Structures are given as structure tokens and as C-alpha cells.
Amino acid sequence: MKIKLFIVLAVLATAFQAHAGSSEWTKTPGGSVRLVVDNPLPNADEVRGVIQINLDPGWKTYWREPGDAGVPPELSISGSTNVKNAILGFPAPHRFDDAGMHWAGYKKPVSFPVTLTLTQPNQPARLKGHAFLGICETICIPVMADFDINIDHTQSDALSRTLIGTAFEQLPAKPSTNFGAVSASRDGDTIKLAVNLPTDDPNTDIFAAGNGPVAYGMAKLEKRDANRAVFSVPVTSGKHEKSMIVNYTLVQGNQAVSGTIDVQE
């Protein structure tokens, strides 16, 4: 993506304890961001939430590994108590080609599901930290949205539960024998990724993300034969790592699956 100007913007939402389990909207040029949490049932150690990103027309945001350019979304819970980890989920992205730059992301409002794990399930918790992401038009704006939310066992409102439930339902499904990656082999600085597809629909793409020091670029379709395809995925960092894993999202038409596969030498 051709970026004419890079403006560092840290927009910090006012920290407050929200009885509804949501932060205030952090407003920024091009959109707004907030975090919503569904209070858990008694004895549950898992808490679900969602990062809501409203985008104005013409603005975009990025997938977990953007490609040639972009700011990957991050979630920090460093100020939290009784919360031991947080995992972000990502709906299937779209491929963008801008002035020779290729990247993965979203051009409409999008919600990233969040799964939190409590250290002590029946005790109150405090979720405090920030979400960091990029919102771009011709200008790319990194946005930091603070949140400070009390988590207890009071029932969340129906709107929050619906927003969160819908976000999780929109995640890609788990791969199957006829829809998913079947092999990943390394050829120098490129991963050859073979996949099975449920139909011969030509509208097919795959997005790859690494772990730790390993990162991948945008995939390129190398070969297609009915219900099977082979993509090449460039290794952009961590090229000297001996062990590699590909976290992938495979898209065909309006269907998508997400999974992982080990890379064989």
C-alpha cells in the first residue's frame, strides 16, 4: 500500500469501569474502536469479548500479518488482574493491491473476537490494557485504544452478548480433509503450500502468518487443478529458523477455514 504520510496517533480512551462490560469508543480519523466483554457464568474460566472497529467509507485496517505494508493488530492486557492471557481471533481477510503493494485486511467495519482466560474463575477480574492497530486511507494512522473494564458474574446486556456471539460465528471454520492445507514444504526462502478445495470455484486465496520470529508475505497461486491448488508463500523474516509453522486462512468464495501446518524441509 502506498502511504503518503505516516502519522503517529495515540488516542487514549478515558479509563473507566463500565458496568456494561465495554470501553468507551476511541475516535480517530477514519473510524472508531472499542472493546466489549461478556461477563462469564460462575465457575467459568473463559471470558469472551470483541474488539469492534468501525471504518468510514474508503478506510481499511489490517489482518494479523498484513503482507507488504501495514500495522498488525495487537492486544495488551499488561495492567489486568486475574486475567492470565488473551487471544485474538480474525475473520477471513481480503487481498488488496495498491500501487504494487500487496496486503491483507478489511475494508468494512470488522470485529476481532477475544478469548480471555481467568486465573481464578470465581473471583472478580480487571481487564486493563490497550488495543493497537492501523487504520488507513492514503494516510496510515496507528491507533491505541485504552480500556479498563471490571469482569464479574453479573449478566451482560443482550446487545453485548449478540455482538460477541456474532463475531465468533464469523470466524473461519476448522479445516477438513477436503478443505484445508495438506502439505507445506520449504524451497529456499519460499514455502510451497498445497491445499484441497471443496469446489472448483476459481475465487480462491490463502493468507499465511508465522509464529515468533517467522513471518510470511502474501501468497501467490502457482498451480490449480480442479479441487487442488499449490501456493508459494515467501518467508520475510526468521529465514534461518529450523522449525516453521504456517498459520493459514484458506478462502474459497464465501467459505473460509483456518488452521496450522508444520513446514517440512
C-alpha positions in Angstrom: 0.0 0.0 0.0 1.4 3.4 -1.0 1.5 5.5 2.1 1.8 9.2 1.5 2.1 10.1 5.2 2.6 8.2 8.4 1.0 9.9 11.4 1.6 8.5 14.8 -1.6 9.0 16.7 -2.1 7.6 20.2 -5.8 8.2 21.0 -6.3 7.1 24.6 -9.9 6.4 25.7 -10.8 7.6 29.1 -10.3 4.7 31.6 -13.5 3.9 33.4 -15.1 0.9 35.0 -18.0 0.0 32.7 -21.0 -1.8 34.2 -22.0 -2.9 30.7 -18.6 -4.6 30.1 -17.4 -2.2 27.4 -14.9 0.6 27.0 -15.7 4.0 25.5 -15.3 4.4 21.8 -11.8 5.7 20.8 -12.4 8.0 17.9 -9.8 8.6 15.2 -9.8 9.8 11.6 -11.3 7.1 9.6 -13.2 5.3 12.3 -13.5 4.3 16.0 -12.6 1.4 18.2 -13.8 -0.2 21.4 -13.6 -3.4 23.4 -16.8 -5.2 24.7 -16.7 -8.1 27.2 -19.4 -10.7 28.1 -19.2 -11.5 31.8 -18.7 -15.2 32.5 -21.0 -17.7 34.2 -20.0 -18.9 37.7 -17.1 -21.4 37.6 -16.2 -20.5 34.0 -12.5 -19.7 33.4 -13.1 -18.4 29.9 -14.3 -14.9 29.1 -15.3 -13.8 25.6 -15.1 -10.4 24.1 -14.7 -8.4 20.9 -12.7 -5.5 19.5 -15.1 -3.5 17.4 -13.6 -1.5 14.6 -15.9 1.0 12.8 -14.4 2.1 9.5 -15.5 5.1 7.5 -16.0 4.6 3.7 -12.7 4.3 1.9 -10.7 3.4 5.1 -9.2 0.0 5.8 -7.5 -2.0 8.6 -5.2 -5.0 8.7 -5.2 -8.7 9.2 -2.8 -10.4 11.7 0.1 -10.5 9.2 -0.5 -7.6 6.7 1.9 -8.5 3.9 3.9 -5.8 2.1 2.8 -3.0 4.4 0.6 -2.4 7.4 0.2 -2.4 11.2 -0.8 -5.8 12.6 -3.4 -5.7 15.4 -2.2 -6.2 18.9 -3.8 -6.6 22.3 -2.0 -5.8 25.5 -3.5 -6.8 28.9 -0.5 -5.8 31.0 -2.4 -3.9 33.6 -5.0 -6.6 34.2 -5.6 -8.7 37.4 -6.9 -12.3 37.5 -6.5 -12.5 33.6 -3.6 -14.7 32.5 -3.9 -14.5 28.7 -5.8 -13.1 25.8 -6.1 -14.5 22.3 -7.3 -12.5 19.3 -9.3 -14.2 16.5 -9.5 -12.9 12.9 -12.3 -13.3 10.3 -11.2 -14.1 6.8 -9.4 -11.1 5.3 -9.4 -9.7 1.7 -6.4 -9.2 -0.6 -5.5 -5.6 -1.5 -3.2 -4.5 -4.4 -2.3 -0.8 -4.1 0.4 0.7 -6.4 2.3 -2.5 -6.4 1.9 -3.3 -2.7 0.1 -6.4 -1.7 -1.5 -6.8 1.7 -4.3 -8.5 3.7 -7.0 -6.7 5.6 -10.6 -5.4 5.8 -12.4 -2.5 4.0 -15.6 -2.6 6.0 -16.3 -2.5 9.8 -14.9 -5.6 11.4 -14.9 -7.3 14.8 -12.0 -9.3 16.2 -13.1 -11.9 18.8 -11.2 -12.0 22.0 -10.8 -15.1 24.3 -9.6 -14.4 27.8 -8.6 -16.9 30.5 -9.1 -16.2 34.2 -6.5 -17.3 36.7 -9.3 -17.8 39.4 -12.6 -18.4 37.8 -14.9 -17.4 40.6 -13.1 -14.2 41.5 -13.6 -10.7 40.1 -11.2 -9.6 37.4 -10.0 -6.4 35.9 -9.2 -6.1 32.2 -6.8 -3.2 31.7 -4.6 -2.5 28.7 -4.9 -1.4 25.2 -5.6 -2.4 21.6 -3.1 -1.2 18.9 -3.9 -1.3 15.2 -3.6 0.7 12.0 -6.5 2.4 10.1 -5.5 3.6 6.7 -6.8 5.6 3.7 -3.9 7.3 1.8 -2.7 8.2 5.3 -2.0 5.3 7.7 -2.8 6.1 11.3 -1.7 3.8 14.2 -4.3 3.9 16.8 -4.0 3.0 20.5 -7.3 2.4 22.3 -7.1 2.1 26.1 -9.6 0.0 28.1 -10.3 -0.6 31.8 -13.2 -3.0 32.4 -14.4 -4.8 35.5 -15.3 -8.5 34.9 -17.7 -10.1 37.4 -20.6 -12.5 37.2 -23.4 -10.0 36.6 -25.3 -10.7 33.5 -24.2 -8.8 30.4 -26.7 -6.9 28.4 -28.3 -8.6 25.4 -26.6 -6.3 22.8 -23.1 -7.1 24.1 -23.8 -10.9 24.0 -25.2 -10.6 20.5 -22.2 -8.6 19.2 -19.7 -11.1 20.7 -21.6 -14.1 19.6 -21.9 -12.8 16.0 -18.1 -12.1 15.9 -17.3 -15.7 17.0 -19.7 -17.1 14.4 -18.0 -15.2 11.6 -14.6 -16.8 12.3 -13.4 -19.3 9.7 -14.3 -22.9 10.3 -11.8 -25.6 11.2 -10.1 -27.3 8.2 -11.3 -30.7 6.9 -9.9 -33.3 4.6 -11.5 -31.7 1.5 -10.9 -28.0 2.6 -7.6 -27.2 4.1 -3.8 -27.4 3.7 -2.4 -30.9 3.1 1.3 -30.2 2.9 3.9 -27.4 3.4 7.5 -27.8 2.1 10.3 -25.4 2.1 12.2 -24.4 -1.0 14.9 -21.8 0.0 13.1 -18.7 1.2 9.7 -19.9 -0.1 7.0 -22.3 1.3 5.1 -24.4 -1.1 1.7 -24.9 0.3 -0.7 -27.5 -1.2 -4.4 -27.3 -0.4 -7.6 -29.2 -1.0 -10.7 -27.3 -2.0 -14.3 -28.2 -1.8 -15.2 -27.0 -5.3 -13.6 -25.8 -8.5 -14.6 -22.2 -7.8 -11.7 -20.0 -9.1 -12.3 -17.4 -6.4 -9.7 -18.9 -4.1 -7.0 -17.4 -1.9 -4.8 -18.2 1.1 -3.3 -15.9 3.8 -0.3 -17.1 5.9 1.0 -15.9 9.3 4.1 -17.1 11.2 5.0 -17.7 14.8 7.6 -15.8 16.9 10.4 -14.6 14.7 9.0 -16.1 11.5 6.8 -14.0 9.2 5.4 -14.6 5.7 4.5 -12.4 2.8 1.5 -12.6 0.5 0.8 -16.0 -1.1 0.9 -16.5 -4.9 -1.1 -19.1 -6.7 1.3 -21.4 -8.6 -0.9 -24.2 -9.8 -4.5 -25.1 -9.8 -6.0 -28.5 -10.8 -9.8 -28.9 -10.1 -10.1 -29.3 -6.3 -6.4 -28.9 -5.5 -4.1 -25.9 -5.6 -0.5 -25.0 -4.8 0.6 -21.6 -3.4 4.0 -20.2 -2.9 4.5 -18.2 0.3 7.7 -16.0 0.8 9.4 -16.1 4.1 10.0 -12.5 5.0 11.7 -12.9 8.4 13.1 -15.7 10.5 14.6 -17.3 7.4 17.3 -19.1 9.4 14.8 -20.8 11.8 15.0 -24.6 11.6 11.4 -25.2 12.6 8.5 -23.3 10.9 4.7 -23.4 11.2 2.2 -21.8 8.9 -1.0 -20.4 10.4 -3.3 -20.1 7.4 -6.7 -18.9 6.4 -7.9 -20.5 3.2 -10.8 -18.8 1.3 -13.0 -20.0 -1.5 -16.0 -18.0 -2.4 -17.9 -17.2 0.7 -16.3 -20.1 2.7 -13.2 -20.0 4.8 -11.2 -22.3 7.1 -8.3 -21.5 9.4 -5.6 -24.0 10.7 -1.9 -24.6 11.1 0.5 -26.9 9.3 4.2 -27.8 10.0 6.7 -27.0 7.3 8.8 -29.9 6.1 12.3 -29.4 4.8 
